[in-house]
């Protein structure tokens, strides 16, 4: 236990104590915008079909343009990309609220929704990329990198529990427009704070000469990357099936208000288990973790199909949450291990977009199945996705070691990071002892 706490202390020493908090608050709008836009449009237009169209275009914008923002961040650095995306997203979200309140037609409202989704700052993927770069620059060992993935996965899970909860609370006491206006403020303030944090200099982008040289010969990612993206899309399908099934069953039981609470229980357990993954010893490699997590997701999701009352639903869904975070964390860790450091943000964005795409597609299909055949049909979608996910984990060859040198050893690392290292050496004095007790002294442990 002490070793795990010490490892997380090393992570915080690398990033500074404020960065995880800032990145968490900057992630909340991502979790709020999808749910909030559907509630807002449904409230103002009176049409669930229109709300679904706007929510769908928002998801499509995020899925399609997320990797583009990741590629821009790899090339030009996180700071300008996140600043621009946060500004556009805040304005687009405000425009979506104004359009909905003034009764704007479906097509222009959907177009605004697409811009809102396309401009969502990739705080989760970019925070992973930045923290991993800090760890490699400090020559930290793999246990620290693993703890980074666990911490980032936990922040994602908590944000996707609190985000919809905030939307629901704002809707209950006021109006969905209040929730989306809050999301616009959060992304403007904390998206900018994330971009301007001193650690952004470690992801300043590749120099123009190296971008030109690499642009002539684009290296395809290894096949395991595509398997991981498929696995994440299937994980999203599990989420969509569970959401539709939970909503359908609670409505059938006459307690629709319980749906959000049930889903939140799954998220809380998932976050707790995700954070505890930092305690796993190194002998539990990523291939084994991937297989165990997907097998657990399949075994634990099967009882959903046979659940037809409220309290068993709480129990089954809560226990199922223990399998989700390990899979997500392992998938992002596998992505980080096998892709080129110069394309890490793009690859992380692709991974996140795969999850969103799978969830959106599954929610549409399983929602219709739940209407036709009942909640068990929606839950069957989640079980089927879990089975395919396990199959991918079993048949995919996973490298036992890194296939590329870490960013600290890569020629694509800009010289600016060397200036940053010397500039922060005095500020690093206080927390450096905590990191040295693990593996190596960090570069930016004093940056807040």
N, C-alpha and C positions, 0 to 999 in steps of 0.2 A: 504494500500500500504506500509506504513512504517513498519507494522508488518511483511509483507512478506520479505522486504529487510533485516530486522533484523534477520529473520529466516535463510536466506541465509548467512548472516554474521556469524551466529553461525556455519553453516556447514563449511565455509571456515576457521573459527577459529579451528575447530576440525581437519581438514585435513592439514592445512597449505596452504598458497597461491600458492605454486608451484605444489602441487599434481594434481589438476584438469588440469592445463596446460600440465604437463608431460603426464598424462593419455590420454588427448586429442590427443597429437602428437603421442603417442604410438598406438592409435586406427586407425590412418590414413592408415597405411599399410594394415589393414584388409579390408578397403573399396577400396583400390587401387589394391590389388593383383588379385581379381577375374576379374574385368573389364580389368585391365592391361594385364593379362595373355591371355585373349581372343583376345585383339587387337594385342598383340605381335605375337602370333602364327598365327593369320590370316594374318598378314603382312608378316611374314617370310616364311610361308608355302604356302600361297595362297589358303588355304583350310579352309572354315568356319566349315566344319565337324571336322577337326582336332582340330581347336580352341575350338569347343564345347566340344570335348572329354576331352581336357586338363582342360578346365574350370570346367567341370563336376567332374573330379577326384579331383580337388582342393577343390570343395565344399564338396564332399563326405568325403575327409580326415578331413575337419573341423568338419563336422557333427558327424562322428564316434568317433574321438579322442578328441574332445572338452571336453566332460564329463569326459574322462579319466584324462586329465590335471587338471580339476576341482577337481576330487577326490584326485589326488596327492597333490594338493595345500592344501586341507583340512587336509591331513595326515602329510605332511612334511613341510608345510608353503609355502607362495607365493614366497619368495625370491629365493630359489634354483630352483623351477619349472619355474618361469618366466625367470630367467637368462638362463637356459638350452634351453627353448623353443625359446627365442629370438635369441640365437646364431644359433640354428639349422635352424630356419626360414630364417634368413639373408643369411646363406650359401645356403639353398635350393632355395631361390628366385634368388640368383646370378647364381646358376647352371641352373635354368630354363631359364634365359636370355641367358647364354652361349649356352645351348642346342638348343634353338630356332634359335639363330644367326648362328650356325654351321650346321643347317639342320638336327638335330637329328631326328631319326624315331619316329613315333607316340607313340608306346608302351613305350619306355624309357622316352619320354618326358611326357607322362601321369603319369608315375610312379614318376617322379620328382614333377609333379604337386600335386600328392597325398601327398607326404612328405611335400610339402610347406603348403598345407591346414592343415595337421595333426599337424604341429608344430606352427600354428598361436597362439601367446600368447593371452590368454583370458583377455585382458585388461579391456574390459567393464564389464563382470561379476565379475572379481576379484576386480575391483575398487569399485563396489557396495558392495561387501562382506566386503572389508576393511573399507569403510566409515561407513557402518552400525555397524560394530564391534566397531569402535571408538565412535559412538553415544551411543551404549549400555554401553560401558565402562564408559562413562561420565554420564550415567543415564539421558540422554537427553529424552525429551518427544517425542510423536509420530509425532508432527508437524515437528520436526527436521529430523526424519527418513523419513517422507514423502518428505521433501525438498531435501533430499539426492537422493531419487529415481527420483524426477523431474529433478535435476541437471544432474544426470548421463544419464537419457534418452535424455536430450537436447544435451549433449556432443556426444552421439551416433548419434543422428539425424544430427548434424552439420558435424560430421566426414564423414557420408555417403553422404553428399552433396559435401563437399570439396574434398574428396578422388577421386571420379570419375572425378570431375572437373579438378583436378591436372593432372590426367592421360590424359584427353582430351587435356589440354593445352600443356603438354609435347609432345604428339603425333603430335599436330598441328605444333609446332615450331621445333621439332627435330625428335624423334622416340619413339615408345612405350617402347623400352628397357631402355630409360632414366627414364621413370616413374617407372618401376620396380626396377631399380638400386636405385632410390631415396627411394622406399619403403623398400628396404633392409637396407639402411643406417638409416632410421627412426626407424625401429624395433630394430636394433642393439643398437642405441644410447639411444632412449627414452624407449624402453623396459627394458634395463638395468637400466636406471635411475628410472623407476617405481619400479623395484625390489629392488633397493638399498635405496630407500627413507626410512627415519626413521620410517614411519608409518607401514612399512611391518612387524615390530616386533609384532604388535597387531594381526597378522594372522600367527603366527609361527607354527601352526599345533598342533594337539593333542599329548600328551605324549604317548610314546610307550606302556605303561601299559594300558592306556585307549583305544588305538587303538586295542590292542589285545582283551580286554574285549568286546568291541563293535563289533569286527569282528566276534565273535562267534554267536551273535544274531543280524542280520541285520533287522532293522525295516523298513517296507515298508512306503513310503511317503503316506500321506492322499490322498484320491481320488481327492480332489480339485486340487492337483498338476498336475495330469494327464490331467484334464480338461483345466488347464491353459496352459500346453504345447500344447495341441491340438488347443487351441485358438490362440497361437502364431504361430503354423504351418499354420493356416488359415490366420493369418495376413500376413505371408510370401507369401501365395498364392495370397492375394490381391496385394502385391507389384509386384509379378511376372506378374499377369494379367495386372496391370497398365503399367508396363514397356513395355510389348509386345504390348499392345494396343496403347500406345503413340508412340512407334517406328513405328508401322505399319501405323498409321494415318498420322504422319508427313511425312513419305516416300510417302504415297499416295497423299499427298498435294504438294509434290515436295520440301519440306523444311526439310529433315532429320536432318539437323544440329540443328533444334529447339528442338529435343527430349530431349536432356540433360538439356536444359534450363527449359523446362516445368516440368520435374521431379524435378529439383532443387527448383523450386517455391513451390512445394508441401513439400519438405523437410524443407525449411526455415520456412514456416507457421507452420508446425508440431513442429519444435523446439521452436518457440516463444510460442505457446500454451502450450507445455510441461513445459516450464519454469514457466508459469503463474499458473500452477496447485498448486504451493506452496501456493497460496492465498486462496484455497478452505478451508472452515471451516471444523472442525472435523466431523460435523454431516453428511457430504457427505462421507459415508463409502465406503470401497473398493467394496462391492457388488453392490452398487448403481452406482459407477463410472464405473465398468465393464459393467453393462447393458446399461448405457447411452452412453458410448463410442462406444460399438458395434452397438447399434441402430443408432447412428449418422453415423457410417461408412456405414451402409446399405442404409440409406436414401440419403446420399450425394454421394454414388457411382452409384446409379441408373441412374442419368442423363448422365453418361459416355456412356452408351449404345446408346444414341440418339445423341451423339455429333459427328459432321462430318466436322467441320471447325476449324481453328486454334485458334481464339481468344476465342470462347466458351470453347475450350479445356483448355486453360490457366485458365479461370475462374473456371471451374468445378474441375480441378485437384488441383488448389490452395486452394479452399474451402475444398476439401476432406482432405487435409493435416491436417486440424484442428481436425480430428477425430482419426488420427493414433497415435500420441504421447500419448494422454491420455490412449489409450488401452495398449500400450506397457509399460508405466510406471506403470499402475495398475496391469498388469500381473506380472511384476517383484516384485512389492510390495506384492502381494498376495503370491508369492513364498517365499519371505523372512519371511512373517508372519507365515507360517504353517510348514516349514521344520525345522528339528533339526539344531541348530547353527553349530554343528560339520560337517554337510554335506551341508552347504550353498553354498560354491563355486561350488561343483558338481551340485547342483540343479540349480544354476544360469547358469552354462554352458549348462546343458540340455535345459533350456529355450531358450538360445541363439541359440543352435544347431537346436532346433525345428523351429525357425524362418528362419534360413538359409535353412533347408531342404524343408520347405514349399515353399520358394521363388524359389529355384532351380527347384523343380518338376513342379511348376506352370508355370515358365518361359518356360520350355521345351514344356509343353502341350499347353499353350496359344499362344506361338509363332507359333506352327504348325496350330492351329485353325485360327490364324490371316491370315496365308498364304492361307488357304482353303476358309474361309468365310468372311474375312475382319476384321478390327479393333474391330467392335462391339462384335465379338465372343470372343476376348481376354478380353475385358471389362466385358463381361458376366461372365467370370471365377471369376473376382474380386467381382462382385455382389453376385454370388453364395457363395463364401467363406465368404463374410460379413454376409450373411443370416445364414450360419451354425455357424458362430462365435457368433451371437446374440442368437441362439438357445442354444449353450453351456452355455452362461452367464445366461440364464433364468432358465435352468434346474439344474444347479450345486448349491449345498448347500455350502455356504461360511461361515466359522466360524466368529463370531462377534468379537472375541478377539484372541490373540496369543494362539497357541496350545503348544508352548514350551517356557521355560524361555529364555530371551535374553542371549547372549553369556557372558555378564558380570556376570550373576548369574549361569552360567552353570558350572558343575564340570569339563568339558572338556577344560576350558580355561587354558592355561599353566601359570605356575608361572612366566615365563619370563616377562609377561606383567606387573606384579607388580614392577619388577625392572625397566622397562621402564618408568612406571608412576613416580617413585621417581627421575629417572635420568632426566626427562624432566620438573620437577616441577618449576625450576627457569626460564627456557626458556618460560614457559607458562604464566608468569606474565602479559605480555603486552596485549595479546588478550583475557585473561580470563574474563575481565569485560563484553565484548560483549556477551559471552556465558552465564554468570551468569544472565544477564538481561533477558534471556529467561527461562531456566529451571535449569541447573546445570553446574558446572565447568567441562571442559573437561580434558582429560588426556594428549592429544597431541596437544593442540591448538598452541603451539609454533613451532611445527615441520614443517620445510619447505622442 
